[in-house]
């Protein structure tokens, strides 16, 4: 039913022209912007060819080649292309004068207006809304950009690269001009321009070789005081990349601009990063510890792209994970180095399981390297980013740190200044690591299946203890969900394992050994050097060594043992998660396993006693139940309301059973709670967890404490207090929420968290609440953060959103259609909340289907249509 254009990887052909140099001239006027482009074009072929340029909503004024204006027969202009016939066979200048209207552009792509300032977003295909250009990532050019504008309205004029000069116009003292030059060739998606009334906060960074880099953050007036965390984070990232990867920053200045209306988190434009303001403006009074850490990691992520993404870019958008997977891996390693490897790993795995595994189970599941797409904007997914990062992590483990680094450096040296593919990356990584591909200890073709095959692979593990020989026999079997015809597609699955003796004080039988599952079935034998009476305990997929799901015949006793004793953070945490999943699953099936629940609660008490205040952050993760999406994925047929109720009941039980221990614990950690981030963050997190359980245990004192804590000078504490009161239908919840609103109503970034809180709180009349929030005087329809907070937030009010009369779904559908009219990229992301419709119980399924049809029948953008059609398939 769709007549949309599908782009296929197999159709890739190289562009018949090179464009080594582009001069762009922007004349910003009151109602339009005139863009003059001069491109130096080198034909690759020796015969005359048509030059095809993309263009979207651009008014063409004039075209000339080598100074001669073309007549209308020499080119053809359609709604999305400009084709110039019979171009010269040797190098020529192409000059195009055109006009665009950024003032009425609500898509937040190309050049657009955000709170009085002009800004750009070009990735993936926004540059074609600025000027006629091939707009594909394999065309790399050096850019020189002149910007001219009114001095009062646009005192700050920015573009990529280094500033050459700036001056007032001689013939008009109200206007000024500035010239930017970027000496490094880049693809058009990395182009950026910003013009507006901005304040600047500057700092300096000296590289290891002694070069001075000017660091500049541009924000709206009044926000200067919130930039220190961002600057510190940037300088840490610059240092880390030099120390760990040997990569130094290459331009003389590094600029970051904070923008309120932004579709993404942030954008790595060469030398001029543009950030969603919520990822720049923060201190411990306005942002939680988690948010501070996220800002630190996003700033690092965009900075790291300077080499992995910008200096070496993607040949085409099918290679998106080449830059994103690698750069996510780099930012994850950065955070792990700065804070705690073990905790970071748990957070990343938890995210992967709740979002990427969920994506793999649904209709929008795709490979890390997809074969085709309609709107590339729909492929900025957790599969490309987070699963992509897991593939790099497996290579790091398989190669070992030293060889991995050698491989990365070899890749960077060989592909600097060019556009590469994921295969180029893997080949060159292996070549650099082993000097010769023949020496690689695993089959590279099998590893590449990780890029080509969609879905989460499954591993089945069966262990048998041979007590006579003291040998643990373990059999492994791998199965890919995409292998529907049983072709036995094989992957390289690295499995890091240990094996513990159950004997008190017993030596481990194996410690952090690597087993490579490289065929469909493979066996492993673990021998004990001393006689063991009882079967030892296997700890498997330590550090989450492969992004797979696994099933094993490990017993409840084994998991309890590991939850108490495993020395790998991830495996210890995961064992507790396995038990909690089992308990909640039984409750949902109305088959409560009381003995398991008792043993688990006792284990928790023991863990609290043994870990106490030494590692509060870890203790807090051990006490946290699995996420909602992860719980949904346990069932073939999902009853969302019941999952919500039963997981809440289980938390009430924990709260009731361990309240004494929690009260003692909360007293012990108080001394550290007021320390400045990153210190004290573990204690603050743990305090939040304790409050949540005690509030569920109806502890009246805690409820009062939480209301008072909303006033705290630490945003982490204030938000932890709100979170603890959230599931309750209590006057304290309302009081705390109102208090928070009054405190923060003038700060839009913080207020988004209040919008999200109110929209997702389990109000019984959720639709009315959300209607009121959308009509609220502080709600900004142009800000994707606000839209996601309220509309996205509503989907987390499980009982209202999933109400059996279908009203929640219908309401959501109507709102998505409205959002799509102004911002297709945001709408196409939100619509994915309907992607699991087929997995729900009959009544929910029927109602959700009706709502999806409603969206499908509306006049929607091609971005949203692509997702909706996939969902309906
Ligand atoms: Zn990125």
Boltz pocket constraint, residues with backbone or C-beta under 6 A from the ligand:
constraints:
  - pocket:
      binder: B
      contacts: [[A, 268], [A, 301], [A, 305], [A, 323], [A, 324], [A, 327]]
      max_distance: 6.0
